């Protein structure tokens, strides 16, 4: 085997691997044995037919193709070991450049390298966590939401008032052309909560059951649906039903519904819950700020497009999973944004690049600080996951694989690196 290296760029190299004809003959004989086990050759047991008989039965090219697959799988690791000392990502892209009977065999392997990373300052940014405060208004807002969960509704035969729940058929048009996805039957909303768009609810007050009305509402310029943002949209509504809503009284009896003794205790619990949530948000904000500062102080070599593209795919997959987990459909979500998957991918690229840089920086930091995790720590994490997915055979197979073990090791090392960065850069520690 003869291997030559060609440096295509700072992030990509190409290996040319030449296997002489005599070595390929050995791979061809191995290939023939494999093929003979899959096909029936009269007069011979599977795997026992002579080489020339098998060759005549399957043809030169079929035999060569099988031999080439064997040759690549048996030689690529050695070729990489001989010629590539740098860290690389993904799998080599293999292309066959020469394949003919009784000739040398040649293939090329395209490898994408991890960029060089030179750490700058990462210990003296002094970024404190935001101070946590909870206002009475925030507590009252949660109380109001809880009251809504205990509301009593009754159908009424009178004109609508603010605070009523109405059931409507809604038809939306733009320049008198029906909007795709803008037609809804039996839509429920509470007048005054502005579920649709500011100004919509005002047009519903005073309508009786069975009433129809046409009106227009100007959408805000920053509305999330770009196709109607900043535009005047026409509505045609039909009132199907009206419900008066009676909220429960705000007293100690209301708190009993939530397993607490008094309204004051309920408010304290709510305040504590908001404080806890804000503390988590502040911690994440502090972590992001520190990571951004350290990344900005780090010098990176040429970052391969493949790394960014893979991160974009990961981000899209995460978003789709979250939409589906919340009961929605990803296609409907894209429609609500007025964007294609490709357009969203392009928008994700700057964030994906930042995530790639953060990952590369953490990897360099782990090496620089010689951070390690023990087998016991890895096994402890895997044990929790095995227990969590003990009824899922497929998930357990993944968890018990060597690849997933490496993933957990990397995850724990990253956690350790981030914890160190927080320790070094938090002025309150």
C-alpha positions in Angstrom: 0.0 0.0 0.0 1.3 3.5 -0.9 -0.3 6.6 0.7 0.3 10.2 -0.3 -1.1 13.3 1.3 -2.4 16.5 -0.4 -3.2 19.5 1.8 -6.2 21.1 0.1 -6.7 23.9 2.6 -6.2 24.6 6.3 -9.1 22.4 7.2 -9.2 19.7 4.4 -6.7 17.1 3.3 -6.9 14.4 0.7 -5.2 11.0 1.0 -4.5 9.0 -2.2 -4.2 5.3 -1.3 -2.7 3.0 -4.0 -3.0 -0.8 -3.5 -0.9 -2.8 -6.0 -2.5 -5.4 -8.2 -0.9 -8.3 -6.3 -2.4 -7.1 -3.0 -5.8 -6.6 -4.6 -5.7 -10.3 -5.7 -5.7 -11.3 -2.1 -8.7 -9.0 -1.4 -10.4 -10.4 -4.5 -10.1 -13.9 -3.1 -11.5 -12.8 0.2 -14.4 -11.1 -1.7 -15.0 -14.3 -3.7 -15.4 -16.3 -0.4 -17.9 -13.7 0.9 -19.9 -13.7 -2.3 -19.9 -17.5 -2.5 -21.6 -17.6 0.9 -24.5 -15.5 -0.4 -25.1 -17.3 -3.7 -25.8 -20.8 -4.8 -23.2 -22.5 -7.1 -24.3 -25.9 -8.3 -22.0 -28.6 -7.0 -20.4 -26.6 -4.2 -21.3 -25.9 -0.6 -21.6 -22.2 0.4 -18.2 -20.7 0.7 -16.4 -23.7 -0.9 -16.4 -22.9 -4.6 -13.0 -22.3 -6.3 -12.0 -18.7 -7.0 -12.2 -18.9 -10.8 -15.6 -20.5 -10.6 -17.0 -17.8 -8.4 -15.4 -15.1 -10.6 -17.0 -16.6 -13.7 -20.4 -16.8 -11.9 -20.6 -13.2 -10.5 -18.5 -11.4 -13.2 -15.3 -9.3 -12.9 -16.9 -6.0 -11.9 -19.1 -7.5 -9.1 -16.1 -9.2 -7.7 -13.9 -6.1 -8.0 -16.6 -3.9 -6.3 -16.7 -6.3 -3.3 -12.9 -6.5 -3.2 -12.7 -2.7 -3.3 -15.0 -2.4 -0.3 -12.9 -4.9 1.6 -9.7 -3.1 0.6 -10.9 0.2 1.8 -12.2 -1.1 5.1 -8.9 -2.9 5.8 -6.5 -0.1 4.8 -8.2 3.3 5.6 -7.3 3.2 9.3 -3.6 2.5 8.6 -3.6 5.2 6.0 -5.0 7.7 8.5 -2.5 6.6 11.1 0.4 7.1 8.8 -0.5 10.5 7.3 -2.9 12.3 9.7 -1.5 13.5 13.0 -4.1 16.3 13.4 -7.6 15.9 15.0 -10.3 15.3 12.4 -14.1 15.1 12.4 -16.7 12.9 10.9 -15.9 10.1 8.6 -13.5 10.3 5.5 -15.3 10.9 2.2 -14.2 8.0 0.0 -14.1 8.1 -3.8 -12.6 5.4 -6.0 -10.3 6.8 -8.7 -9.0 3.6 -10.3 -10.7 0.2 -10.4 -10.0 -2.3 -13.2 -9.3 -6.1 -13.4 -5.7 -7.1 -12.9 -4.6 -3.5 -12.2 -3.6 -1.4 -9.2 -6.5 -0.1 -7.1 -6.6 3.5 -6.0 -9.0 5.5 -3.9 -9.0 8.9 -2.3 -10.1 9.9 1.2 -11.2 13.5 2.0 -10.7 14.4 5.6 -12.0 17.5 7.4 -9.7 18.7 10.2 -10.6 20.4 13.4 -9.3 24.0 13.3 -6.4 25.1 15.5 -7.5 26.8 18.7 -5.4 29.2 20.7 -6.9 30.1 24.1 -6.7 33.7 25.3 -7.6 35.0 28.7 -10.2 32.8 30.4 -9.8 33.5 34.1 -10.4 37.2 34.8 -13.7 38.5 33.3 -15.5 39.0 36.6 -19.0 38.6 35.5 -21.5 38.5 38.3 -24.9 36.9 38.4 -27.9 39.4 38.2 -29.6 40.3 41.4 -32.9 38.5 41.9 -36.0 40.5 42.7 -39.7 39.5 42.6 -42.4 42.2 42.5 -45.9 41.9 43.9 -47.2 42.4 40.4 -45.4 39.2 39.2 -47.0 37.3 42.1 -50.4 38.8 41.3 -50.1 37.8 37.7 -49.6 34.1 38.7 -52.5 34.3 41.1 -54.6 35.6 38.2 -53.5 32.7 36.0 -54.4 30.2 38.8 -57.9 31.8 39.2 -58.4 31.3 35.5 -57.8 27.6 36.0 -60.7 27.5 38.4 -63.1 29.7 36.5 -66.8 28.7 36.1 -68.4 29.2 32.7 -72.0 29.3 31.7 -73.6 29.9 28.3 -75.5 33.2 28.2 -78.0 34.8 25.7 -76.9 38.4 25.7 -74.4 40.7 23.9 -70.8 40.0 24.6 -68.9 41.9 27.3 -65.2 42.2 28.2 -64.2 39.1 30.1 -66.6 36.8 28.3 -65.4 33.7 26.5 -66.7 33.6 22.9 -66.7 30.8 20.3 -66.2 32.1 16.8 -65.7 31.2 13.2 -62.9 33.4 11.9 -62.0 34.1 8.3 -58.9 36.3 7.6 -58.2 38.0 4.3 -55.4 40.3 3.0 -56.4 42.6 0.2 -59.6 40.6 -0.1 -57.7 37.4 -0.7 -58.3 34.6 1.9 -55.1 34.0 3.9 -53.7 30.5 3.9 -54.2 29.1 7.4 -56.4 32.1 8.4 -59.7 30.2 8.5 -60.8 28.8 11.9 -64.0 27.1 13.0 -65.1 27.2 16.6 -62.2 29.2 17.9 -62.4 30.0 21.6 -61.0 33.2 23.1 -61.6 35.4 26.1 -62.4 39.0 25.3 -59.8 41.4 26.7 -56.9 38.9 26.7 -56.0 39.8 23.1 -55.2 36.3 22.0 -55.3 37.2 18.3 -53.8 40.7 17.9 -54.3 44.0 19.8 -57.5 45.7 18.6 -59.2 42.5 17.6 -61.2 42.0 20.8 -62.6 45.5 20.8 -64.6 44.6 17.7 -66.3 41.7 19.5 -67.9 43.6 22.3 -71.7 44.0 22.0 -72.2 41.2 19.5 -74.9 38.6 20.2 -75.1 34.9 19.5 -75.3 34.3 15.7 -74.1 37.8 14.9 -71.7 38.4 12.0 -69.2 41.2 11.6 -66.6 42.4 9.1 -63.7 44.6 10.3 -60.0 45.3 9.8 -57.1 45.3 12.2 -53.6 46.7 11.5 -50.9 44.2 12.6 -47.7 45.4 14.3 -44.6 45.7 12.2 -42.8 43.3 14.4 -45.5 40.6 14.3 -44.0 37.1 14.1 -45.9 36.1 11.0 -43.9 38.1 8.4 -46.5 37.8 5.7 -49.0 40.0 7.6 -46.6 42.0 9.8 -47.3 45.8 9.4 -50.4 45.1 7.2 -54.1 45.7 7.5 -55.9 42.3 7.7 -59.7 41.9 7.1 -61.7 39.7 9.4 -65.1 38.1 9.0 -66.4 36.6 12.3 -69.5 34.7 13.2 -70.4 34.4 16.9 -71.3 30.8 17.7 -71.7 31.0 21.5 -71.1 33.3 24.5 -70.0 32.2 28.0 -70.0 34.4 31.1 -67.0 33.6 33.3 -67.1 33.6 37.1 -63.7 33.7 38.8 -63.3 32.2 42.3 -63.0 34.6 45.2 -59.4 35.3 46.3 -59.3 34.1 49.9 -57.9 31.3 52.1 -60.5 28.9 50.6 -58.9 29.5 47.2 -55.5 28.4 48.6 -57.0 25.2 49.9 -57.6 24.0 46.3 -53.8 24.0 46.0 -53.1 22.1 49.2 -52.1 25.2 51.2 -53.6 26.6 54.4 -53.9 30.3 53.5 -53.7 32.8 50.7 -50.6 34.3 52.3 -48.9 30.9 52.2 -49.9 30.5 48.5 -48.4 33.9 47.7 -45.1 33.0 49.5 -44.9 29.7 47.6 -45.5 31.5 44.3 -42.8 34.1 45.2 -40.3 31.4 46.0 -41.1 29.6 42.7 -40.5 32.8 40.7 -37.3 33.4 42.6 -36.1 29.9 41.8 -36.9 30.3 38.1 -35.3 33.7 37.9 -32.2 32.3 39.7 -31.9 29.6 37.0 -32.3 32.2 34.3 -29.7 34.5 35.9 -27.3 31.6 36.2 -27.7 30.7 32.5 -27.3 34.3 31.5 -24.1 34.6 33.5 -22.8 31.3 32.0 -23.6 32.5 28.4 -21.9 35.9 29.1 -18.7 34.2 30.4 -18.6 31.7 27.5 -19.1 34.6 25.0 -16.2 36.5 26.5 -13.8 33.5 26.5 -14.8 32.6 22.9 -14.1 36.3 21.9 -10.7 36.1 23.4 -9.9 32.8 21.7 -8.2 32.6 18.3 -9.6 30.0 15.9 -8.1 28.6 12.7 -10.3 28.0 9.6 -13.6 26.5 10.8 -14.9 24.0 8.3 -18.4 24.5 6.8 -19.2 20.9 7.7 -19.0 21.7 11.4 -21.3 24.7 11.1 -23.7 22.8 8.8 -23.9 19.9 11.3 -24.6 22.2 14.1 -27.4 23.9 12.1 -28.9 20.4 11.5 -28.7 19.7 15.3 -30.4 23.0 16.1 -33.2 22.3 13.6 -33.7 18.8 15.0 -33.8 20.3 18.6 -36.5 22.8 17.5 -38.6 20.2 15.7 -38.4 17.9 18.8 -39.6 20.7 21.1 -42.4 21.7 18.8 -43.6 18.1 18.5 -43.2 17.5 22.2 -45.5 20.5 22.9 -48.2 18.9 20.7 -47.6 20.9 17.6 -46.5 20.1 14.1 -43.2 21.4 12.8 -44.7 22.1 9.3 -47.4 24.2 11.0 -44.8 26.0 13.0 -42.8 26.9 9.9 -46.0 28.1 8.3 -46.8 30.4 11.3 -43.3 31.9 10.9 -43.8 32.3 7.1 -40.4 30.6 6.6 -39.1 27.5 4.9 -36.7 25.0 6.6 -33.9 26.3 4.4 -34.6 29.9 5.4 -34.5 29.0 9.0 -31.3 27.1 8.5 -29.7 30.2 7.1 -30.9 32.3 10.1 -29.4 29.7 12.4 -25.9 29.8 10.9 -24.5 32.7 13.1 -25.7 31.0 16.3 -24.4 27.6 15.0 -21.0 29.1 14.4 -21.0 30.5 18.0 -21.9 27.1 19.3 -19.2 25.4 17.3 -16.6 28.0 18.6 -17.8 27.4 22.2 -17.4 23.6 21.8 -13.9 24.0 20.3 -12.9 26.4 23.0 -14.1 24.0 25.8 -12.2 21.2 24.1 -9.0 23.3 24.1 -9.6 24.3 27.7 -10.1 20.7 28.9 -6.7 19.8 27.3 -5.0 22.9 28.7 -6.2 22.4 32.2 -5.8 18.6 32.0 -9.4 18.0 33.2 -10.4 14.4 33.6 -13.5 12.3 34.5 -13.3 8.9 36.1 -14.9 5.7 34.9 -17.0 5.8 38.1 -18.4 9.2 37.2 -19.3 8.0 33.7 -20.8 4.8 35.1 -22.9 6.8 37.6 -24.4 8.9 34.8 -25.1 5.9 32.7 -26.8 4.1 35.6 -29.3 6.9 35.9 -30.1 6.7 32.2 -30.4 2.9 32.3 -32.9 3.2 35.1 -34.8 5.9 33.3 -35.0 3.9 30.0 -35.1 0.4 31.4 -38.3 -0.4 29.5 -36.9 0.8 26.2 -34.7 -1.9 24.6 -33.6 0.3 21.8 -32.6 3.1 24.1 -30.7 0.8 26.4 -28.7 -0.6 23.4 -27.7 3.0 22.6 -26.8 3.8 26.2 -24.7 0.7 26.5 -22.7 1.4 23.3 -19.1 2.6 23.4 -20.0 5.6 21.3 -22.6 6.8 23.8 -20.1 6.2 26.6 -17.7 8.6 24.8 -20.6 11.1 24.5 -21.2 11.0 28.2 -17.5 11.4 28.9 -17.4 14.5 26.7 -20.6 15.8 28.3 -19.1 15.5 31.8 -15.9 17.1 30.7 -17.7 20.1 29.3 -19.7 20.4 32.5 -16.5 20.4 34.5 -14.9 23.0 32.2 -17.9 25.3 32.4 -18.0 24.9 36.2 -14.3 26.0 36.3 -15.0 29.0 34.1 -17.8 30.1 36.5 -15.4 29.6 39.4 -12.6 31.7 37.8 -14.8 34.5 36.4 -17.4 35.0 39.1 -16.4 37.9 41.4 -18.7 36.6 44.2 -16.9 33.3 44.5 
